[in-house]
Amino acid sequence: MFLKFLKKLKNSSYTKEDIHLKTLLAKNILINNRKKYSNFNSINEAEEKFFSQNGEDGIIDFLLECMKINSPKFLEIGVEEYLECNTRLIYELRNSTGLIIDQ
């Protein structure tokens, strides 16, 4: 099932179940990573890509943890279908509110 899920993610035909599974996977990885945040020598070590393009998901989680922000507010412009963006993971995992804009 997991391999089938990964293939589907690459094809970018997401269902609500796919997003839910991807979020659960991300949550587990980030919980594990948070245990190591204090040992990171560079912010680049926090990079994790779940919904973002270049690893921003992990970096944003790292920054929010370091600043002890549990309920972030966000604004993101140019999200298309909100499948590949920098705020989707904090929307899914944290008590966050925000505004997303696309044409």
Rosetta blueprint (number, residue, H / E / L):
1 M L
2 F H
3 L H
4 K H
5 F H
6 L H
7 K H
8 K H
9 L H
10 K H
11 N H
12 S L
13 S L
14 Y L
15 T L
16 K H
17 E H
18 D H
19 I H
20 H H
21 L H
22 K H
23 T H
24 L H
25 L H
26 A H
27 K H
28 N H
29 I H
30 L H
31 I H
32 N H
33 N H
34 R H
35 K L
36 K L
37 Y H
38 S H
39 N H
40 F L
41 N L
42 S L
43 I H
44 N H
45 E H
46 A H
47 E L
48 E E
49 K L
50 F L
51 F L
52 S L
53 Q L
54 N L
55 G L
56 E H
57 D H
58 G H
59 I H
60 I H
61 D H
62 F H
63 L H
64 L H
65 E H
66 C H
67 M L
68 K L
69 I L
70 N L
71 S L
72 P L
73 K E
74 F E
75 L E
76 E E
77 I E
78 G L
79 V L
80 E L
81 E L
82 Y L
83 L L
84 E L
85 C L
86 N L
87 T L
88 R H
89 L H
90 I H
91 Y H
92 E H
93 L H
94 R L
95 N L
96 S L
97 T E
98 G E
99 L E
100 I E
101 I E
102 D L
103 Q L
